[in-house]
Each structure stands twice: as structure tokens, then as C-alpha cells.
Amino acid sequence: MGTRQRPSDLGAADARRFGEYVGREIGVARRALGISTRMAAARAAISPSSWSRLERGELKRPSLELCCRAARAAGLAPAFTLHPTGEPIRDAAQLALLARFEVLLAPPLHLRREVPIPVAGDLRAWDGRIDDGRRTASIEGESRIHDAQALARRIALKLRDDPGAGVVLLVVNQTAHNRRVLAEHREALRAEFPLDGAAITRALRLGRVPAASGIVLL
């Protein structure tokens, strides 16, 4: 029987791979700029030996600051994202939320759970997907909204990487906290999610995918 790795071990392995990735990228960028390792190291305010070891993937546990300084010295702008793993953690509230959404669906609509993003090696997935034979909708369930703008950006990235996503239905747990957050940010999200709950539920109960993306509180 295989041994299950701890999150701390997986995180340490992620850090090693990230350091190796940064080393490869800054090496390619430095050579494209036509500058020496000594000049690049001076631009990053690190020692030439540290730069060389970073390029070769030999620098143990390079700090985030060092990686960012090296990237900028090589003419690169660092950007970091965090994605759910292949074993999503679902709390009871989110599972109940998706179950309430499923009750709204009339035939031929049927909820498929955990639909992966169609990119090799990408562990992200939509919480669900429905299809009425003409249109498709991808479902994102949120039991508690922490940052509405970050949530919208996360969904936008999924849409960018999944050409078959269709419209997006953001299904939100109907709590006082979530109502307050949406009241504050609803109009800012209107362009990405034009439909509100009544229009969405009406279409679902007719067995149709809504014509546009939207937000529904359940």
C-alpha cells in the first residue's frame, strides 16, 4: 500500500520545483538580454555565485524575495497563482449548497460534479456543469465569500483556460455575510455576472441553461 504524503512534504517539493523553474526562466531571459551572470547578479543585488547556483537549480530554498529580484533583473515580472489540488476540500455548507442547486434542475438538465479544466497538468476544476443540448453552464459554489474581486478573477482565469465552459453560474450560500458582501460588490460584478437569482432559477426550472452568467443565492 502506498504511503500518503503529508501536505508539508508536498509543499516542500513544490518549493523545490519552483526554485528550479525560476532558475531555468531567468537563465533563458538573461541570455536573451545578452548580459553576463555577473551583470545580472549586480542588477539583482546578489552575489554572482548565488545567481549561478540559482540558474542551475543548486540554490537550496531560495527565498521568494531573491527569486523576485532575480526575475526583475532578467527583465521578467513575477506572477504567482494558487490552484485547488486534485483533492478538493468541501465543507458541509458547500456540499449542501450544491445539493440545493441540483434540486432546481428540471430535465434535461443534470449536474455533473467536478469538471476538470482541459489543460494538461492543471488540477483546477469547476464544481459542476449542466447542459441543455444548446447551451452549457459551469457551476461555482461558494459557501462563504471572502473576497468578491478575487473570486471573480479566479473564475475569469478558469474561463480563459476552458473554451467549453459556457456561461458561469455562481451559486452562493444565502447567509447574512454573503448577502452583505454581494450588496457591496454586486454592481461591480454586473458585467461578468449580469443575471440575478430569479432569472436563473426560472430558466433552470424550465430545463434550460440561462442565456448569460449570473449569481444566485440559495
C-alpha positions in Angstrom: 0.0 0.0 0.0 1.4 3.4 -1.0 2.3 6.0 1.7 0.2 9.1 1.6 2.3 12.2 1.5 1.7 15.0 4.1 0.8 18.4 2.9 4.1 19.7 4.3 6.1 17.3 2.2 4.1 18.2 -0.9 4.7 21.9 -0.2 8.4 21.3 0.2 8.5 19.5 -3.1 6.5 22.4 -4.7 9.1 24.9 -3.4 12.0 22.9 -4.9 10.3 22.7 -8.3 9.5 26.4 -8.1 13.2 27.2 -7.4 14.2 25.1 -10.4 11.6 26.8 -12.6 12.8 30.2 -11.7 16.4 29.2 -12.4 15.6 28.0 -15.8 13.5 31.0 -16.7 16.0 33.6 -15.5 18.8 31.8 -17.4 16.8 31.9 -20.6 15.9 35.6 -20.1 19.4 36.6 -19.1 20.9 35.1 -22.3 18.2 36.7 -24.4 19.2 40.1 -22.9 22.9 39.3 -23.7 24.2 40.1 -20.2 26.6 38.2 -18.1 25.8 36.4 -14.8 27.9 39.0 -13.0 25.9 41.9 -14.5 22.6 40.1 -13.8 23.7 39.4 -10.2 24.6 43.1 -9.8 21.2 44.2 -11.1 19.6 41.8 -8.5 21.9 42.9 -5.7 23.0 39.3 -5.1 26.4 37.6 -5.4 27.4 36.2 -8.8 27.8 32.7 -7.2 24.3 32.8 -5.9 22.9 33.8 -9.3 24.8 31.0 -11.0 23.6 28.5 -8.5 20.0 29.7 -8.8 20.2 29.3 -12.6 21.5 25.8 -12.2 18.8 24.9 -9.6 21.5 24.3 -7.0 20.5 27.0 -4.5 18.7 25.4 -1.6 15.5 27.1 -0.5 15.9 30.4 -2.5 13.7 33.0 -0.8 10.7 34.5 -2.5 12.4 37.9 -2.4 15.5 36.6 -4.0 13.5 34.9 -6.8 11.6 38.1 -7.4 14.7 40.3 -7.5 16.4 37.8 -9.9 13.3 37.8 -12.1 13.2 41.6 -12.4 17.0 41.7 -13.1 16.4 39.4 -16.0 13.5 41.5 -17.3 10.7 39.3 -16.0 7.7 40.3 -14.0 6.9 37.6 -11.4 3.3 36.4 -11.0 2.1 33.7 -8.7 -1.2 31.8 -8.6 -2.6 29.2 -6.2 -4.9 26.5 -7.5 -7.0 23.8 -5.8 -5.4 20.4 -5.7 -6.8 17.3 -7.2 -8.4 16.5 -3.8 -10.7 19.5 -3.2 -11.8 20.1 0.4 -15.5 20.6 0.5 -17.2 21.8 3.7 -20.6 20.6 4.7 -22.1 24.0 3.8 -20.8 23.9 0.2 -21.9 20.3 -0.3 -25.4 21.3 0.9 -25.4 24.3 -1.4 -24.7 22.2 -4.4 -27.4 19.8 -3.4 -29.9 22.7 -3.2 -28.8 23.9 -6.6 -29.3 20.4 -8.0 -32.9 20.4 -6.8 -33.7 23.3 -9.1 -32.7 21.4 -12.2 -35.5 20.2 -14.5 -34.9 17.7 -17.3 -32.9 17.5 -19.5 -30.6 19.4 -17.1 -28.3 17.2 -15.0 -25.4 18.3 -12.7 -22.0 16.7 -13.5 -19.7 17.3 -10.5 -16.0 18.2 -10.6 -15.4 19.0 -14.2 -11.7 19.5 -14.8 -10.1 22.3 -16.7 -8.9 20.8 -20.0 -5.3 21.8 -19.6 -2.6 19.1 -19.2 -1.3 19.1 -15.6 -3.9 21.6 -14.4 -5.6 20.4 -11.2 -8.4 23.0 -11.2 -12.0 22.0 -11.8 -15.4 23.5 -11.9 -17.7 22.5 -9.1 -20.2 21.3 -11.7 -21.6 21.6 -15.2 -25.0 21.5 -16.8 -26.1 21.3 -20.5 -29.5 21.5 -22.1 -28.4 20.4 -25.6 -27.9 24.0 -26.8 -26.0 25.8 -24.1 -23.6 24.9 -21.4 -23.1 26.4 -17.9 -20.2 25.8 -15.5 -21.1 26.0 -11.8 -19.0 27.5 -9.0 -20.3 27.1 -5.5 -19.3 29.4 -2.6 -20.3 28.7 0.9 -18.6 31.9 2.2 -17.3 34.8 0.0 -14.1 36.2 1.4 -13.0 38.5 -1.4 -15.6 39.1 -4.2 -13.0 40.6 -6.6 -10.5 37.7 -6.1 -13.4 35.3 -6.7 -14.3 37.0 -10.0 -10.6 36.9 -11.1 -10.4 33.2 -10.3 -13.4 32.4 -12.4 -12.1 34.6 -15.2 -8.9 32.6 -15.3 -10.9 29.4 -15.5 -13.0 30.8 -18.3 -9.8 31.8 -20.2 -8.4 28.3 -19.9 -11.6 26.4 -20.6 -13.2 27.2 -24.0 -16.1 24.8 -23.3 -17.1 26.4 -20.1 -20.1 28.2 -21.5 -21.8 30.7 -19.1 -20.9 30.6 -15.4 -23.4 30.3 -12.6 -22.0 31.5 -9.2 -24.1 29.7 -6.6 -23.7 31.4 -3.2 -24.8 30.2 0.2 -27.6 32.5 1.4 -26.1 33.9 4.7 -26.1 37.3 6.2 -22.4 37.7 5.5 -22.7 36.7 1.8 -25.7 39.0 1.3 -23.7 41.9 2.8 -20.7 41.2 0.6 -22.8 40.9 -2.6 -24.8 44.1 -1.7 -21.5 45.9 -1.6 -20.0 44.4 -4.8 -22.9 43.4 -6.9 -22.8 46.2 -9.4 -19.0 45.9 -9.8 -19.6 42.3 -10.8 -22.6 43.0 -13.1 -20.6 43.0 -16.3 -19.2 39.5 -15.6 -22.4 38.1 -14.0 -25.4 40.1 -15.4 -28.2 37.7 -14.3 -29.7 37.6 -10.8 -31.3 34.7 -9.0 -34.9 35.0 -10.2 -33.9 34.8 -13.9 -31.5 31.9 -13.2 -33.9 29.8 -11.2 -36.7 30.4 -13.7 -34.6 29.0 -16.6 -33.3 26.1 -14.5 -36.9 25.0 -13.6 -37.8 25.1 -17.3 -34.9 22.8 -18.0 -32.9 25.5 -19.7 -29.4 26.9 -19.2 -29.6 30.6 -18.6 -28.6 32.8 -21.5 -25.9 34.6 -19.6 -23.7 34.2 -16.5 -25.1 35.2 -13.1 -25.2 34.9 -9.3 -27.9 33.1 -7.4 -28.2 32.9 -3.6 -29.6 29.6 -2.2 
